[in-house]
Amino acid sequence: MSRKIAGRHDEPLRSDDLRKCHMVLDTICRDFGIEPGSEEADRIAAITIELYQQGVRDVSQLKHIVDAARGLELK
């Protein structure tokens, strides 16, 4: 029988994890005038969660990488 080792990516997000991801989403939406709940906001949320699950935990670094992934650059 084969045993699969679960990584952080497979673990559910906890409330603190969600708080950090939500903070990034709110900041990006506010800074770029993106309507919360829009398709664009949903894409930002998906990118944010994916990167967080891959190990990017620092909020400012996460925001910077999400901006870069979307082709945005905050001044």
MITIGU-732612 format. One record per atom (N, C-alpha, C): residue number from 0; atom name; x negated, y negated, z negated. Coordinates in steps of 0.05 Angstrom, whole numbers, plus 5000, padded with zeros to 4 digits. Layout:
seq->NUM | atom->CA | px->X | py->Y | pz->Z
...
// end
This chain:
seq->0 | atom->N | px->4983 | py->5024 | pz->5000
seq->0 | atom->CA | px->5000 | py->5000 | pz->5000
seq->0 | atom->C | px->4982 | py->4975 | pz->5000
seq->1 | atom->N | px->4989 | py->4956 | pz->5016
seq->1 | atom->CA | px->4974 | py->4931 | pz->5019
seq->1 | atom->C | px->4986 | py->4910 | pz->5001
seq->2 | atom->N | px->4968 | py->4895 | pz->4988
seq->2 | atom->CA | px->4977 | py->4873 | pz->4970
seq->2 | atom->C | px->4970 | py->4846 | pz->4983
seq->3 | atom->N | px->4989 | py->4829 | pz->4986
seq->3 | atom->CA | px->4985 | py->4803 | pz->4997
seq->3 | atom->C | px->4979 | py->4783 | pz->4974
seq->4 | atom->N | px->4958 | py->4768 | pz->4977
seq->4 | atom->CA | px->4951 | py->4748 | pz->4957
seq->4 | atom->C | px->4965 | py->4722 | pz->4964
seq->5 | atom->N | px->4982 | py->4713 | pz->4947
seq->5 | atom->CA | px->4997 | py->4688 | pz->4952
seq->5 | atom->C | px->4980 | py->4664 | pz->4946
seq->6 | atom->N | px->4979 | py->4645 | pz->4965
seq->6 | atom->CA | px->4965 | py->4620 | pz->4961
seq->6 | atom->C | px->4984 | py->4599 | pz->4951
seq->7 | atom->N | px->4973 | py->4575 | pz->4945
seq->7 | atom->CA | px->4989 | py->4553 | pz->4936
seq->7 | atom->C | px->5011 | py->4546 | pz->4956
seq->8 | atom->N | px->5005 | py->4550 | pz->4981
seq->8 | atom->CA | px->5024 | py->4544 | pz->5002
seq->8 | atom->C | px->5051 | py->4559 | pz->4999
seq->9 | atom->N | px->5049 | py->4583 | pz->4987
seq->9 | atom->CA | px->5073 | py->4600 | pz->4983
seq->9 | atom->C | px->5088 | py->4593 | pz->4958
seq->10 | atom->N | px->5077 | py->4577 | pz->4940
seq->10 | atom->CA | px->5089 | py->4571 | pz->4914
seq->10 | atom->C | px->5110 | py->4549 | pz->4918
seq->11 | atom->N | px->5131 | py->4550 | pz->4903
seq->11 | atom->CA | px->5151 | py->4528 | pz->4904
seq->11 | atom->C | px->5139 | py->4503 | pz->4891
seq->12 | atom->N | px->5148 | py->4480 | pz->4901
seq->12 | atom->CA | px->5139 | py->4455 | pz->4889
seq->12 | atom->C | px->5153 | py->4450 | pz->4862
seq->13 | atom->N | px->5138 | py->4440 | pz->4844
seq->13 | atom->CA | px->5149 | py->4433 | pz->4818
seq->13 | atom->C | px->5157 | py->4404 | pz->4818
seq->14 | atom->N | px->5170 | py->4395 | pz->4796
seq->14 | atom->CA | px->5181 | py->4368 | pz->4796
seq->14 | atom->C | px->5159 | py->4347 | pz->4799
seq->15 | atom->N | px->5136 | py->4351 | pz->4787
seq->15 | atom->CA | px->5114 | py->4332 | pz->4791
seq->15 | atom->C | px->5104 | py->4331 | pz->4819
seq->16 | atom->N | px->5103 | py->4355 | pz->4832
seq->16 | atom->CA | px->5095 | py->4356 | pz->4860
seq->16 | atom->C | px->5114 | py->4340 | pz->4877
seq->17 | atom->N | px->5140 | py->4345 | pz->4873
seq->17 | atom->CA | px->5161 | py->4331 | pz->4888
seq->17 | atom->C | px->5160 | py->4300 | pz->4883
seq->18 | atom->N | px->5154 | py->4292 | pz->4858
seq->18 | atom->CA | px->5152 | py->4264 | pz->4852
seq->18 | atom->C | px->5130 | py->4251 | pz->4868
seq->19 | atom->N | px->5107 | py->4264 | pz->4870
seq->19 | atom->CA | px->5084 | py->4253 | pz->4886
seq->19 | atom->C | px->5091 | py->4252 | pz->4915
seq->20 | atom->N | px->5103 | py->4273 | pz->4926
seq->20 | atom->CA | px->5111 | py->4272 | pz->4954
seq->20 | atom->C | px->5132 | py->4251 | pz->4960
seq->21 | atom->N | px->5151 | py->4248 | pz->4942
seq->21 | atom->CA | px->5172 | py->4228 | pz->4945
seq->21 | atom->C | px->5160 | py->4200 | pz->4944
seq->22 | atom->N | px->5140 | py->4195 | pz->4927
seq->22 | atom->CA | px->5127 | py->4170 | pz->4925
seq->22 | atom->C | px->5114 | py->4162 | pz->4952
seq->23 | atom->N | px->5100 | py->4182 | pz->4964
seq->23 | atom->CA | px->5088 | py->4177 | pz->4990
seq->23 | atom->C | px->5109 | py->4171 | pz->5011
seq->24 | atom->N | px->5130 | py->4187 | pz->5012
seq->24 | atom->CA | px->5152 | py->4182 | pz->5031
seq->24 | atom->C | px->5164 | py->4154 | pz->5028
seq->25 | atom->N | px->5170 | py->4147 | pz->5003
seq->25 | atom->CA | px->5182 | py->4121 | pz->4998
seq->25 | atom->C | px->5164 | py->4098 | pz->5007
seq->26 | atom->N | px->5139 | py->4100 | pz->5001
seq->26 | atom->CA | px->5119 | py->4079 | pz->5008
seq->26 | atom->C | px->5117 | py->4076 | pz->5038
seq->27 | atom->N | px->5114 | py->4098 | pz->5052
seq->27 | atom->CA | px->5112 | py->4097 | pz->5082
seq->27 | atom->C | px->5137 | py->4086 | pz->5094
seq->28 | atom->N | px->5160 | py->4095 | pz->5085
seq->28 | atom->CA | px->5186 | py->4085 | pz->5096
seq->28 | atom->C | px->5188 | py->4055 | pz->5092
seq->29 | atom->N | px->5182 | py->4046 | pz->5068
seq->29 | atom->CA | px->5184 | py->4018 | pz->5061
seq->29 | atom->C | px->5164 | py->4001 | pz->5078
seq->30 | atom->N | px->5139 | py->4010 | pz->5080
seq->30 | atom->CA | px->5118 | py->3995 | pz->5094
seq->30 | atom->C | px->5124 | py->3993 | pz->5124
seq->31 | atom->N | px->5137 | py->4013 | pz->5135
seq->31 | atom->CA | px->5142 | py->4013 | pz->5164
seq->31 | atom->C | px->5171 | py->4009 | pz->5172
seq->32 | atom->N | px->5187 | py->4002 | pz->5152
seq->32 | atom->CA | px->5216 | py->3997 | pz->5158
seq->32 | atom->C | px->5231 | py->4021 | pz->5169
seq->33 | atom->N | px->5224 | py->4044 | pz->5159
seq->33 | atom->CA | px->5237 | py->4068 | pz->5167
seq->33 | atom->C | px->5261 | py->4074 | pz->5149
seq->34 | atom->N | px->5284 | py->4079 | pz->5160
seq->34 | atom->CA | px->5308 | py->4084 | pz->5144
seq->34 | atom->C | px->5306 | py->4110 | pz->5130
seq->35 | atom->N | px->5309 | py->4110 | pz->5103
seq->35 | atom->CA | px->5310 | py->4136 | pz->5089
seq->35 | atom->C | px->5333 | py->4153 | pz->5099
seq->36 | atom->N | px->5327 | py->4179 | pz->5103
seq->36 | atom->CA | px->5347 | py->4197 | pz->5113
seq->36 | atom->C | px->5348 | py->4200 | pz->5143
seq->37 | atom->N | px->5332 | py->4183 | pz->5157
seq->37 | atom->CA | px->5331 | py->4184 | pz->5186
seq->37 | atom->C | px->5314 | py->4208 | pz->5195
seq->38 | atom->N | px->5315 | py->4214 | pz->5221
seq->38 | atom->CA | px->5299 | py->4236 | pz->5231
seq->38 | atom->C | px->5269 | py->4230 | pz->5227
seq->39 | atom->N | px->5261 | py->4205 | pz->5230
seq->39 | atom->CA | px->5233 | py->4198 | pz->5226
seq->39 | atom->C | px->5225 | py->4202 | pz->5197
seq->40 | atom->N | px->5242 | py->4195 | pz->5178
seq->40 | atom->CA | px->5237 | py->4199 | pz->5150
seq->40 | atom->C | px->5235 | py->4229 | pz->5144
seq->41 | atom->N | px->5252 | py->4245 | pz->5157
seq->41 | atom->CA | px->5251 | py->4274 | pz->5153
seq->41 | atom->C | px->5224 | py->4285 | pz->5163
seq->42 | atom->N | px->5214 | py->4275 | pz->5186
seq->42 | atom->CA | px->5188 | py->4284 | pz->5196
seq->42 | atom->C | px->5166 | py->4276 | pz->5177
seq->43 | atom->N | px->5167 | py->4252 | pz->5166
seq->43 | atom->CA | px->5147 | py->4243 | pz->5147
seq->43 | atom->C | px->5147 | py->4261 | pz->5122
seq->44 | atom->N | px->5171 | py->4268 | pz->5113
seq->44 | atom->CA | px->5174 | py->4285 | pz->5089
seq->44 | atom->C | px->5162 | py->4313 | pz->5095
seq->45 | atom->N | px->5167 | py->4324 | pz->5118
seq->45 | atom->CA | px->5157 | py->4350 | pz->5126
seq->45 | atom->C | px->5126 | py->4350 | pz->5127
seq->46 | atom->N | px->5115 | py->4329 | pz->5139
seq->46 | atom->CA | px->5086 | py->4327 | pz->5141
seq->46 | atom->C | px->5074 | py->4324 | pz->5113
seq->47 | atom->N | px->5087 | py->4308 | pz->5096
seq->47 | atom->CA | px->5077 | py->4303 | pz->5069
seq->47 | atom->C | px->5077 | py->4329 | pz->5053
seq->48 | atom->N | px->5098 | py->4344 | pz->5054
seq->48 | atom->CA | px->5100 | py->4369 | pz->5039
seq->48 | atom->C | px->5080 | py->4390 | pz->5049
seq->49 | atom->N | px->5077 | py->4391 | pz->5075
seq->49 | atom->CA | px->5058 | py->4410 | pz->5087
seq->49 | atom->C | px->5030 | py->4404 | pz->5078
seq->50 | atom->N | px->5022 | py->4379 | pz->5079
seq->50 | atom->CA | px->4995 | py->4372 | pz->5071
seq->50 | atom->C | px->4991 | py->4376 | pz->5041
seq->51 | atom->N | px->5012 | py->4370 | pz->5025
seq->51 | atom->CA | px->5010 | py->4374 | pz->4996
seq->51 | atom->C | px->5006 | py->4404 | pz->4990
seq->52 | atom->N | px->5021 | py->4421 | pz->5003
seq->52 | atom->CA | px->5019 | py->4450 | pz->4999
seq->52 | atom->C | px->4992 | py->4460 | pz->5008
seq->53 | atom->N | px->4979 | py->4446 | pz->5027
seq->53 | atom->CA | px->4953 | py->4454 | pz->5037
seq->53 | atom->C | px->4931 | py->4445 | pz->5018
seq->54 | atom->N | px->4938 | py->4429 | pz->4998
seq->54 | atom->CA | px->4918 | py->4422 | pz->4978
seq->54 | atom->C | px->4912 | py->4393 | pz->4975
seq->55 | atom->N | px->4924 | py->4375 | pz->4991
seq->55 | atom->CA | px->4920 | py->4347 | pz->4988
seq->55 | atom->C | px->4938 | py->4337 | pz->4965
seq->56 | atom->N | px->4926 | py->4332 | pz->4941
seq->56 | atom->CA | px->4942 | py->4325 | pz->4918
seq->56 | atom->C | px->4940 | py->4296 | pz->4910
seq->57 | atom->N | px->4919 | py->4282 | pz->4918
seq->57 | atom->CA | px->4916 | py->4254 | pz->4911
seq->57 | atom->C | px->4935 | py->4238 | pz->4928
seq->58 | atom->N | px->4952 | py->4222 | pz->4914
seq->58 | atom->CA | px->4974 | py->4207 | pz->4928
seq->58 | atom->C | px->4963 | py->4188 | pz->4949
seq->59 | atom->N | px->4942 | py->4173 | pz->4943
seq->59 | atom->CA | px->4932 | py->4154 | pz->4962
seq->59 | atom->C | px->4919 | py->4168 | pz->4986
seq->60 | atom->N | px->4905 | py->4190 | pz->4981
seq->60 | atom->CA | px->4894 | py->4206 | pz->5003
seq->60 | atom->C | px->4916 | py->4219 | pz->5020
seq->61 | atom->N | px->4936 | py->4229 | pz->5006
seq->61 | atom->CA | px->4959 | py->4241 | pz->5020
seq->61 | atom->C | px->4972 | py->4221 | pz->5039
seq->62 | atom->N | px->4977 | py->4197 | pz->5028
seq->62 | atom->CA | px->4990 | py->4176 | pz->5044
seq->62 | atom->C | px->4973 | py->4168 | pz->5068
seq->63 | atom->N | px->4947 | py->4166 | pz->5064
seq->63 | atom->CA | px->4929 | py->4160 | pz->5086
seq->63 | atom->C | px->4929 | py->4181 | pz->5108
seq->64 | atom->N | px->4929 | py->4206 | pz->5100
seq->64 | atom->CA | px->4929 | py->4228 | pz->5119
seq->64 | atom->C | px->4956 | py->4230 | pz->5134
seq->65 | atom->N | px->4978 | py->4226 | pz->5119
seq->65 | atom->CA | px->5004 | py->4226 | pz->5132
seq->65 | atom->C | px->5005 | py->4203 | pz->5153
seq->66 | atom->N | px->4996 | py->4179 | pz->5145
seq->66 | atom->CA | px->4995 | py->4157 | pz->5164
seq->66 | atom->C | px->4979 | py->4164 | pz->5189
seq->67 | atom->N | px->4956 | py->4176 | pz->5185
seq->67 | atom->CA | px->4939 | py->4184 | pz->5208
seq->67 | atom->C | px->4952 | py->4206 | pz->5225
seq->68 | atom->N | px->4966 | py->4225 | pz->5212
seq->68 | atom->CA | px->4979 | py->4246 | pz->5227
seq->68 | atom->C | px->5002 | py->4235 | pz->5244
seq->69 | atom->N | px->5013 | py->4213 | pz->5235
seq->69 | atom->CA | px->5035 | py->4201 | pz->5251
seq->69 | atom->C | px->5025 | py->4180 | pz->5270
seq->70 | atom->N | px->4999 | py->4173 | pz->5269
seq->70 | atom->CA | px->4987 | py->4153 | pz->5287
seq->70 | atom->C | px->4992 | py->4125 | pz->5276
seq->71 | atom->N | px->4996 | py->4122 | pz->5251
seq->71 | atom->CA | px->5001 | py->4096 | pz->5238
seq->71 | atom->C | px->4976 | py->4087 | pz->5223
seq->72 | atom->N | px->4973 | py->4062 | pz->5219
seq->72 | atom->CA | px->4951 | py->4052 | pz->5203
seq->72 | atom->C | px->4960 | py->4028 | pz->5188
seq->73 | atom->N | px->4960 | py->4031 | pz->5161
seq->73 | atom->CA | px->4967 | py->4008 | pz->5144
seq->73 | atom->C | px->4943 | py->3990 | pz->5141
seq->74 | atom->N | px->4948 | py->3965 | pz->5140
seq->74 | atom->CA | px->4927 | py->3945 | pz->5135
seq->74 | atom->C | px->4923 | py->3941 | pz->5105
// end
